[in-house]
Amino acid sequence: MPEDVSATELTSQYTAQVSADLERNAKEQQRIGAEIAALQEQLAAHQRDHAVLVSIQQAIGAAPAAAEPATLSDSTTVPAPRTAKKTAKSGTGKRAQTKKTASAPSRGTAGKPAAEKDAGKAAPVKSAQPTLVELIRGHLAEQSEPRSAAEIAAALGEAHPDRSVKTTVVRTTLEGLVAKSQAQRSKQGNSVFYTSSAVPEQAAPPQVEEQPAPAGA
């Protein structure tokens, strides 16, 4: 009988210890799993921000190149009338040769200025389109209440269906405006809202018209 009692007590002790170890192990797994999920979420957010910053850097680096073709087209149209004057002056004695020499440069240069003028006209049309920064800044100036990045992206997407407006790009652009003191950021719980901080322009001084001097002076 004593041996049976001791074996029963030993079994009950082992059972209780194993149950406690299993409970601690399960709680530890839950804690580590929650930490891993939080770290994965932070990593994904940093990866999204990195991709947005890279795209903005590429867009800013490629923007100044759009204005160069207009200056080239204006400078290349100057030599055309000079060649026409030279051919007209050199053909006083030989009419047959002047017709050939006058027609040859006109054929070579007739299509050139027209194409260059068309290219010069096409360039301002593309550059006249407002940038995303201007659209966001103007939208914030029209709002009387704070707006989130998702709300601003949705409004700009409806107003400009021909442009691809992404919430991540809008959020990064808003942060750039906040850094330049052109927008203000406020936080409500886990949400971030933005408002305009436009400074009113100073009124220009009135121009004084000069009165003509009297005739007898």
WOVEN-V886018 format. One record per residue. N is the residue number from 1. PHI is phi in radians with two decimals (NA if undefined). OMEGA is omega in whole degrees, -180 to 180 (NA if undefined). D_LAST is the distance of its C-alpha to the last C-alpha in Angstrom with 2 decimals. Layout:
N:PHI:OMEGA:D_LAST ; N:PHI:OMEGA:D_LAST
This chain:
1:NA:180:143.23 ; 2:-1.04:180:141.20 ; 3:-1.14:179:140.08 ; 4:-1.13:-179:138.83 ; 5:-1.17:-180:136.85 ; 6:-1.15:179:135.16 ; 7:-1.15:179:134.21 ; 8:-1.17:179:132.68 ; 9:-1.13:179:130.63 ; 10:-1.10:179:129.39 ; 11:-1.12:-180:128.35 ; 12:-1.16:178:126.45 ; 13:-1.16:178:124.60 ; 14:-1.07:-180:123.57 ; 15:-1.09:180:122.47 ; 16:-1.13:-180:120.30 ; 17:-1.16:179:118.74 ; 18:-1.13:179:117.99 ; 19:-1.11:179:116.40 ; 20:-1.16:179:114.15 ; 21:-1.13:178:113.16 ; 22:-1.12:180:112.33 ; 23:-1.16:178:110.14 ; 24:-1.13:180:108.22 ; 25:-1.11:179:107.84 ; 26:-1.12:179:106.42 ; 27:-1.13:179:103.86 ; 28:-1.15:177:102.81 ; 29:-1.10:179:102.33 ; 30:-1.12:-179:100.11 ; 31:-1.13:-180:97.96 ; 32:-1.16:178:97.53 ; 33:-1.09:178:96.82 ; 34:-1.14:178:94.01 ; 35:-1.14:179:92.45 ; 36:-1.12:179:92.68 ; 37:-1.10:179:90.99 ; 38:-1.16:179:88.09 ; 39:-1.16:178:87.66 ; 40:-1.13:178:87.73 ; 41:-1.14:178:85.02 ; 42:-1.13:179:82.81 ; 43:-1.10:179:83.45 ; 44:-1.12:179:82.52 ; 45:-1.12:178:79.24 ; 46:-1.14:179:78.33 ; 47:-1.15:177:79.22 ; 48:-1.13:179:76.97 ; 49:-1.08:180:74.04 ; 50:-1.11:180:74.65 ; 51:-1.13:179:74.57 ; 52:-1.16:-180:71.31 ; 53:-1.12:179:69.63 ; 54:-1.14:179:70.79 ; 55:-1.15:178:69.39 ; 56:-1.18:178:65.99 ; 57:-1.07:179:65.92 ; 58:-1.17:180:66.66 ; 59:-1.16:180:63.98 ; 60:-1.20:-180:61.31 ; 61:-1.22:-179:62.35 ; 62:-1.62:-175:62.16 ; 63:-1.21:-175:58.81 ; 64:-1.14:-176:56.30 ; 65:-1.29:-175:58.08 ; 66:-1.31:-176:56.84 ; 67:-1.57:-175:53.29 ; 68:-1.26:-177:54.42 ; 69:-1.05:-177:55.38 ; 70:-1.15:-180:51.84 ; 71:-1.22:179:50.40 ; 72:-1.20:-178:53.34 ; 73:-1.18:179:52.96 ; 74:-1.19:-176:49.28 ; 75:-1.36:-177:50.08 ; 76:-1.43:-179:53.13 ; 77:-1.45:-176:51.42 ; 78:-1.25:-173:49.26 ; 79:-1.18:-175:51.99 ; 80:-1.06:-180:53.00 ; 81:-1.15:180:50.43 ; 82:-1.14:179:51.01 ; 83:-1.15:-180:54.71 ; 84:-1.17:179:54.01 ; 85:-1.13:-179:51.76 ; 86:-1.11:-179:54.48 ; 87:-1.20:180:57.20 ; 88:-1.23:-180:55.19 ; 89:-1.27:-176:54.50 ; 90:-1.34:-176:58.07 ; 91:-1.80:180:59.66 ; 92:-1.29:-176:58.66 ; 93:-1.59:-175:62.16 ; 94:-2.18:-176:64.44 ; 95:-1.25:-178:63.67 ; 96:-1.15:-180:66.68 ; 97:-1.26:-179:65.78 ; 98:-1.16:178:62.12 ; 99:-1.13:-180:63.28 ; 100:-1.21:-178:65.54 ; 101:-1.22:180:63.06 ; 102:-1.30:-178:60.24 ; 103:-1.33:-177:62.47 ; 104:-1.10:-179:63.96 ; 105:-1.20:-179:60.81 ; 106:-1.18:178:59.52 ; 107:-1.21:-177:62.74 ; 108:-1.28:-175:62.61 ; 109:-1.87:-176:58.99 ; 110:-1.15:-179:58.72 ; 111:-1.36:-174:60.33 ; 112:-1.24:-179:58.77 ; 113:-1.09:-180:55.06 ; 114:-1.10:180:56.10 ; 115:-1.14:-179:58.35 ; 116:-1.21:177:55.79 ; 117:-1.14:177:53.11 ; 118:-1.10:178:55.64 ; 119:-1.15:179:56.44 ; 120:-1.19:177:52.78 ; 121:-1.31:-177:52.39 ; 122:-1.27:-177:55.59 ; 123:-1.13:180:54.64 ; 124:-1.12:180:51.70 ; 125:-1.12:180:53.97 ; 126:-1.22:-178:56.48 ; 127:-1.28:-179:53.98 ; 128:-1.29:180:52.23 ; 129:-1.20:-177:55.38 ; 130:-1.14:178:55.00 ; 131:-1.39:180:57.18 ; 132:-1.14:179:59.87 ; 133:-1.12:179:57.87 ; 134:-1.16:179:54.93 ; 135:-1.12:-179:57.37 ; 136:-1.16:-179:59.11 ; 137:-1.12:178:55.93 ; 138:-1.19:179:54.57 ; 139:-1.14:179:57.94 ; 140:-1.13:-179:58.12 ; 141:-1.16:-180:54.63 ; 142:-1.48:-176:55.83 ; 143:-1.60:177:59.01 ; 144:-1.71:-180:59.38 ; 145:-2.23:178:62.77 ; 146:-1.07:-180:64.15 ; 147:-2.27:177:65.61 ; 148:-1.49:-180:68.29 ; 149:-1.11:179:68.14 ; 150:-1.16:179:70.66 ; 151:-1.16:180:68.65 ; 152:-1.16:179:65.43 ; 153:-1.10:179:67.32 ; 154:-1.15:-180:68.86 ; 155:-1.15:179:65.55 ; 156:-1.21:177:63.83 ; 157:-1.15:177:66.88 ; 158:-1.28:-179:66.69 ; 159:-1.29:-179:62.93 ; 160:-2.27:-177:63.21 ; 161:-1.16:-179:66.70 ; 162:-1.41:-179:65.88 ; 163:-1.95:178:65.56 ; 164:-1.62:-177:68.43 ; 165:-1.89:-179:67.58 ; 166:-1.81:-177:70.25 ; 167:-1.12:-179:70.65 ; 168:-1.15:178:71.29 ; 169:-1.19:178:68.10 ; 170:-1.11:-179:66.10 ; 171:-1.12:179:67.70 ; 172:-1.15:177:66.86 ; 173:-1.13:177:63.24 ; 174:-1.11:178:62.98 ; 175:-1.13:176:64.34 ; 176:-1.16:176:61.68 ; 177:-1.17:177:58.96 ; 178:-1.12:179:60.61 ; 179:-1.14:179:60.57 ; 180:-1.62:180:56.81 ; 181:1.10:176:56.27 ; 182:-1.74:177:55.14 ; 183:-2.69:180:58.19 ; 184:-2.09:-177:60.64 ; 185:-2.06:176:64.44 ; 186:-2.36:-176:66.94 ; 187:-2.12:177:70.73 ; 188:-2.19:-175:73.01 ; 189:1.21:177:76.63 ; 190:-1.67:-177:77.11 ; 191:-1.80:179:73.99 ; 192:-2.01:-179:70.51 ; 193:-2.15:-176:67.38 ; 194:-2.26:176:63.72 ; 195:-2.35:-180:60.45 ; 196:-1.44:176:56.80 ; 197:-2.21:-177:54.80 ; 198:-1.18:179:51.37 ; 199:-1.63:-179:48.46 ; 200:-1.08:-178:45.60 ; 201:-1.28:179:42.44 ; 202:-1.35:-179:39.44 ; 203:-1.23:-179:36.58 ; 204:-1.29:-180:33.48 ; 205:-1.15:-178:30.35 ; 206:-1.11:180:27.94 ; 207:-1.50:-179:25.06 ; 208:-1.69:-180:21.57 ; 209:-1.36:180:19.33 ; 210:-1.37:179:15.81 ; 211:-1.46:179:13.27 ; 212:-1.16:-179:10.70 ; 213:-1.27:178:7.02 ; 214:-1.02:-177:5.52 ; 215:-1.20:-176:5.62 ; 216:-1.45:-176:3.83 ; 217:-1.32:NA:0.00
